[in-house]
Amino acid sequence: MMRIEFEPGWKFRSTPVAPLLVPLLVAIQRFGSLAAAAREVGYSYRHVWNLLGDWNRRMGEPLVELEQGRGARLTPLALKLLEFEERARARLAPHFAELASEFERELHREASARAPQLDIHASHDLALERLPDLAGGALHLRLQFHGSVESLEALGRGGCDLAGFHVAEQWQTPQISQRLDPGKHTLIGLAVREQGLMVARGNPKGIQDLHDLSHPGLRFVNRQSGSGTKLVLEQLLARAGIDSGGISGYSREEFTHIAVAKAISDDDADVGFGIRAAAAQLELGFIPLVSERYLLACGSDRLESTELKKLLAFLRGKPFRAVLRSLPGYDNAIAGRVMEVPEGLAGPRPARVTPG
C-alpha cells in the first residue's frame, strides 16, 4: 500500500523557501565545499550558486561564507535556520504522521475495508511508531499519538481498538488504573524501557538526580499534561518530596521524547525527563531513574479476532524484536505477552524472552 508522508516547509513572507535550500545547507555543513554540496544534492554548481545569491538577498545577509582556500562554511544565520528546521521536525513529526495516516485512509478506503485493521491511540513510543511499516499490507494499523490518559479515555468511549500507555514497574499509577476495568479489558505487552534524566553530552551541569532540578539557572523541559511520562515524573517528584513549582521550565511542554531531547541538544534546555533511546539518538547523557512497561489495552472480547491475532504475531516475531534490540534502554521481556489488568499494572516482571 502507498505510504504518505508530510514534510514541514518554510516561507519567507509570502514566498516559499526553495525545497533544495535546507538539504543544500546540510550538505555544505557536512562537506565544507559548495562544489561537493552541489554534487550531493544533484544540481550544478551554477544553480546552487544562484540559489544562494537569491536567498542572501532575501535574508539581507549571507547564509554561506566562501573563502578561497578555505571552502564554504555556514554563517550563524544559516546555522540558526537549520536548528529551527530540526526542532520543527521533532515537534511536528507525530502530528504529520497522524495526518499521513488519515490521508492514507481516504486514498485506500476501499482496500482498507477488505484488510484487517486496528485503530490505535497511544502515548508516543519509538518502537510502536515502526510497527505499521513492519505490518505492511497484512494488517492495517491506524496509529495516532496522544497522551496515555487521553488514549485510555478514547478506548473507554469506543474511539479506538487499542490504547497504548506506560506505567512504572515500581508502583501503581492511579490516573491509569482507574481508566481500566479488569472485567472488560486485557493488556498486551509491547516493551520494557528505561526513563530518566536526559542531559547534554558530558553532563556539563553536573546533574546527578531529581533534587538538582531545583538549582537556580537550570532549564528544564517537560512532556505535556496527560502524558504517561509526565505522570511518572510527577510520582517520582512526590516520592522524593520535591515541589515542581521550584523547577524552572516545568511548565514548558513538548509532545514527544525526541522533541525533549532536541531541545537539550540545541542548548535550549539543560535537562528533561524521557526514555534512554531518545537521549541516545541525539547523543545526550542519560541518568536512569525508573523502569517501566509499555502496554496496549484492548477489550477482552477482541482477543480472538483476526486483527488481534495478527498483531500478537507481529509483536512476537523476529522483525519487531529486532527493533526492540536496536533501541537503547528497551527490553523484549513482555513483547506480545497477554496479561490480565492487575498483572500488567503491578505484576512481577517476567523473564527475558529470547527471540525465536
C-alpha distance (Angstrom), angle and dihedral (degrees) to the residues before:
residue distance angle dihedral
M1 . . .
M2 3.79 . .
R3 3.82 112.9 .
I4 3.82 117.5 -143.1
E5 3.79 124.8 -151.3
F6 3.81 131.2 -175.2
E7 3.79 122.2 -152.1
P8 3.83 128.7 -162.0
G9 3.81 115.8 -115.0
W10 3.80 132.9 -158.8
K11 3.79 128.9 -135.0
F12 3.80 130.7 -163.2
R13 3.79 98.5 -148.0
S14 3.81 101.8 -58.7
T15 3.82 96.4 -16.6
P16 3.83 118.4 89.8
V17 3.80 116.0 -129.3
A18 3.80 110.2 -111.9
P19 3.83 107.7 -98.9
L20 3.80 87.9 -129.2
L21 3.81 95.3 59.9
V22 3.80 100.6 79.0
P23 3.85 95.4 43.8
L24 3.81 87.7 47.7
L25 3.81 92.7 52.8
V26 3.80 90.2 47.7
A27 3.82 90.0 51.7
I28 3.81 92.5 48.4
Q29 3.79 89.8 50.9
R30 3.80 89.6 50.6
F31 3.81 100.6 44.7
G32 3.81 103.6 25.3
S33 3.79 88.8 -139.0
L34 3.80 131.0 96.3
A35 3.81 91.9 -151.8
A36 3.81 92.3 51.8
A37 3.81 90.7 45.1
A38 3.83 90.3 51.9
R39 3.81 90.4 53.1
E40 3.82 90.5 47.7
V41 3.83 93.8 55.0
G42 3.82 92.7 40.5
Y43 3.83 100.9 -116.1
S44 3.77 134.6 113.4
Y45 3.80 122.3 -93.0
R46 3.81 89.8 -117.2
H47 3.81 92.2 53.0
V48 3.81 95.2 52.0
W49 3.83 90.5 42.0
N50 3.83 90.0 55.4
L51 3.82 90.8 44.7
L52 3.79 92.2 53.8
G53 3.79 91.5 45.7
D54 3.79 90.5 52.9
W55 3.80 93.1 49.8
N56 3.77 93.9 43.5
R57 3.82 86.8 59.3
R58 3.80 92.7 46.7
M59 3.79 93.7 48.7
G60 3.78 93.7 44.6
E61 3.81 91.5 -128.9
P62 3.81 136.0 53.1
L63 3.79 124.2 -82.9
V64 3.81 94.9 -163.6
E65 3.78 131.8 36.2
L66 3.82 115.2 -145.9
E67 3.80 118.2 -164.4
Q68 3.78 126.8 174.7
G69 3.76 109.7 -109.3
R70 3.82 93.0 8.5
G71 3.80 101.3 68.9
A72 3.80 121.7 -145.8
R73 3.76 131.7 -38.3
L74 3.77 134.1 177.6
T75 3.79 120.7 -106.4
P76 3.82 120.9 -129.6
L77 3.82 88.0 -99.5
A78 3.82 92.2 56.7
L79 3.80 91.6 45.8
K80 3.79 89.7 51.9
L81 3.82 90.6 49.4
L82 3.83 90.8 53.5
E83 3.80 90.6 46.6
F84 3.81 91.1 54.6
E85 3.81 90.5 44.8
E86 3.82 91.8 55.3
R87 3.79 92.5 44.0
A88 3.81 91.8 50.1
R89 3.81 91.1 50.6
A90 3.81 91.9 50.0
R91 3.81 92.3 50.1
L92 3.79 97.4 42.1
A93 3.81 100.5 39.5
P94 3.84 96.9 94.4
H95 3.82 92.0 44.4
F96 3.81 92.0 49.8
A97 3.81 89.7 47.4
E98 3.80 89.4 54.1
L99 3.82 92.1 48.0
A100 3.80 90.2 48.5
S101 3.79 90.3 51.4
E102 3.81 91.0 51.8
F103 3.80 91.3 47.7
E104 3.80 91.0 49.8
R105 3.80 90.2 51.9
E106 3.79 91.1 55.1
L107 3.80 93.1 46.9
H108 3.77 94.2 46.0
R109 3.78 102.4 30.3
E110 3.80 94.7 128.7
A111 3.81 94.6 45.7
S112 3.79 91.6 45.3
A113 3.78 90.9 52.9
R114 3.81 89.3 60.8
A115 3.84 96.5 44.8
P116 3.82 125.3 70.9
Q117 3.79 108.2 -96.7
L118 3.78 139.4 -178.2
D119 3.79 131.4 -164.7
I120 3.80 110.9 -141.0
H121 3.80 124.8 -170.9
A122 3.77 108.2 -172.9
S123 3.76 149.1 161.4
H124 3.79 110.8 -101.2
D125 3.81 114.1 -82.9
L126 3.80 131.2 167.0
A127 3.81 94.5 -140.7
L128 3.80 96.6 44.5
E129 3.80 92.9 51.7
R130 3.82 89.2 63.1
L131 3.79 94.9 51.9
P132 3.84 98.5 85.0
D133 3.81 91.1 58.2
L134 3.82 91.4 46.3
A135 3.80 90.9 51.2
G136 3.82 91.2 50.7
G137 3.79 115.1 171.0
A138 3.80 95.1 -23.7
L139 3.81 92.7 77.5
H140 3.79 124.6 14.2
L141 3.82 109.5 -142.8
R142 3.79 116.7 -168.2
L143 3.79 101.8 -160.2
Q144 3.79 124.8 -170.0
F145 3.81 123.5 175.6
H146 3.79 118.4 -135.4
G147 3.80 134.9 142.8
S148 3.81 118.8 -69.8
V149 3.81 92.8 -109.4
E150 3.80 93.8 46.2
S151 3.82 90.6 49.0
L152 3.81 93.2 51.7
E153 3.78 90.7 47.4
A154 3.82 89.3 53.3
L155 3.82 89.2 52.4
G156 3.80 90.4 50.0
R157 3.80 93.5 55.3
G158 3.82 94.4 42.1
G159 3.80 95.4 -104.8
C160 3.81 94.4 131.0
D161 3.81 141.6 13.9
L162 3.80 96.9 -127.0
A163 3.79 134.8 19.7
G164 3.80 120.8 -152.5
F165 3.81 118.2 -149.8
H166 3.79 140.0 146.4
V167 3.78 135.8 -136.8
A168 3.79 134.6 -172.8
E169 3.78 113.7 -101.9
Q170 3.81 91.4 -137.6
W171 3.82 100.0 62.1
Q172 3.80 147.8 4.6
T173 3.81 122.6 -89.3
P174 3.84 109.0 -144.8
Q175 3.82 94.4 -161.4
I176 3.81 87.3 59.2
S177 3.81 103.0 37.3
Q178 3.81 94.1 49.4
R179 3.81 89.6 59.9
L180 3.81 94.0 55.0
D181 3.80 124.8 77.8
P182 3.85 113.4 -155.3
G183 3.79 88.5 -154.9
K184 3.81 94.4 54.8
H185 3.79 107.4 24.9
T186 3.80 136.6 65.2
L187 3.81 126.7 -168.9
I188 3.80 128.9 -135.1
G189 3.80 120.1 -160.0
L190 3.78 119.1 -125.2
A191 3.82 104.8 170.1
V192 3.77 147.4 -40.6
R193 3.79 112.3 -119.4
E194 3.80 141.6 174.9
Q195 3.79 125.0 -113.8
G196 3.76 125.6 -169.9
L197 3.79 146.2 121.1
M198 3.80 117.6 -39.9
V199 3.80 112.7 -151.8
A200 3.79 136.5 172.6
R201 3.79 117.5 -78.1
G202 3.80 109.5 -77.1
N203 3.83 90.7 15.9
P204 3.83 94.2 -106.6
K205 3.82 91.9 -176.2
G206 3.80 91.6 56.4
I207 3.82 93.3 -127.0
Q208 3.81 112.3 179.6
D209 3.80 107.9 165.8
L210 3.81 146.0 -15.6
H211 3.81 93.6 -70.5
D212 3.82 89.1 66.9
L213 3.81 90.8 63.5
S214 3.80 90.0 79.9
H215 3.82 94.2 57.3
P216 3.83 112.5 123.8
G217 3.78 113.7 -98.9
L218 3.80 95.6 17.4
R219 3.82 111.6 131.2
F220 3.81 116.8 -144.8
V221 3.82 127.6 -166.8
N222 3.82 119.4 -158.4
R223 3.80 140.0 -164.0
Q224 3.79 120.4 -112.6
S225 3.81 124.6 -82.3
G226 3.80 112.1 -88.8
S227 3.80 93.6 28.8
G228 3.77 116.0 127.2
T229 3.80 90.0 -127.3
K230 3.79 92.9 58.4
L231 3.81 90.6 46.6
V232 3.82 90.2 53.8
L233 3.80 91.0 46.9
E234 3.81 91.6 50.3
Q235 3.79 89.8 52.8
L236 3.79 91.9 48.9
L237 3.80 91.1 50.6
A238 3.82 92.1 47.8
R239 3.81 92.0 49.8
A240 3.81 89.6 50.2
G241 3.83 92.7 46.9
I242 3.81 92.9 -119.4
D243 3.82 121.2 150.8
S244 3.81 109.8 -137.6
G245 3.81 88.4 -152.2
G246 3.79 88.3 75.3
I247 3.82 94.1 56.8
S248 3.80 113.1 96.7
G249 3.81 110.1 -134.2
Y250 3.81 95.6 17.1
S251 3.81 90.0 129.8
R252 3.81 92.8 54.2
E253 3.82 107.3 101.1
E254 3.81 135.1 -164.4
F255 3.81 125.8 -175.0
T256 3.82 102.2 -138.0
H257 3.80 138.8 38.0
I258 3.80 89.6 -119.8
A259 3.82 91.8 54.2
V260 3.81 89.7 53.8
A261 3.80 91.0 48.5
K262 3.82 90.9 47.0
A263 3.81 91.8 54.7
I264 3.81 89.3 55.7
S265 3.81 93.3 43.4
D266 3.82 89.2 52.9
D267 3.85 90.9 50.0
D268 3.79 88.3 -116.7
A269 3.83 88.6 123.3
D270 3.80 136.0 14.9
V271 3.79 101.8 -143.2
G272 3.81 141.7 8.3
F273 3.78 138.7 172.1
G274 3.80 119.9 -113.3
I275 3.78 148.5 103.2
R276 3.81 124.8 -40.8
A277 3.82 91.8 -125.1
A278 3.82 92.1 62.1
A279 3.81 91.3 49.6
A280 3.81 90.7 49.0
Q281 3.81 92.3 48.9
L282 3.81 90.3 60.6
E283 3.83 94.3 34.9
L284 3.80 94.9 -113.1
G285 3.77 129.6 151.5
F286 3.80 117.7 -100.3
I287 3.82 133.6 -156.2
P288 3.85 109.9 -165.6
L289 3.79 115.9 -137.5
V290 3.80 109.7 159.1
S291 3.80 142.9 13.9
E292 3.79 116.1 -138.5
R293 3.78 141.7 -178.7
Y294 3.78 121.5 -125.7
L295 3.82 108.1 -149.1
L296 3.80 139.7 -179.6
A297 3.80 117.4 -141.2
C298 3.80 122.4 -154.6
G299 3.77 139.6 162.0
S300 3.80 109.7 -80.7
D301 3.80 89.6 -131.9
R302 3.84 89.8 64.5
L303 3.81 97.3 60.9
E304 3.80 94.6 93.2
S305 3.79 94.0 47.8
T306 3.79 120.3 114.1
E307 3.79 91.1 -118.9
L308 3.80 95.5 54.8
K309 3.79 92.8 44.8
K310 3.80 90.1 53.6
L311 3.80 91.4 48.0
L312 3.81 91.9 51.0
A313 3.79 89.6 50.5
F314 3.81 90.7 54.2
L315 3.81 92.9 47.6
R316 3.81 90.7 51.1
G317 3.79 95.3 42.7
K318 3.78 129.9 100.7
P319 3.84 97.9 -108.8
F320 3.80 94.4 57.8
R321 3.80 93.0 42.2
A322 3.80 87.4 52.3
V323 3.81 88.3 55.4
L324 3.81 90.2 52.7
R325 3.80 91.6 49.2
S326 3.81 89.9 52.5
L327 3.82 93.6 56.6
P328 3.83 116.4 80.7
G329 3.79 112.2 -126.2
Y330 3.83 94.4 21.2
D331 3.83 125.2 119.4
N332 3.82 127.0 -167.8
A333 3.84 93.7 -148.5
I334 3.82 95.1 119.1
A335 3.83 102.8 24.1
G336 3.82 107.8 140.6
R337 3.81 94.0 -1.9
V338 3.83 114.0 143.6
M339 3.82 112.6 -141.7
E340 3.76 140.6 176.5
V341 3.79 113.3 -114.8
P342 3.85 96.7 -104.0
E343 3.81 92.4 50.1
G344 3.79 93.3 46.6
L345 3.78 94.5 49.3
A346 3.79 100.2 41.6
G347 3.80 110.7 -3.6
P348 3.80 125.0 123.2
R349 3.77 117.1 -79.0
P350 3.82 110.3 -103.2
A351 3.78 123.2 -128.3
R352 3.79 117.1 -85.3
V353 3.79 113.4 -86.6
T354 3.79 117.6 -133.9
P355 3.81 112.1 -137.8
G356 3.80 111.8 -102.6
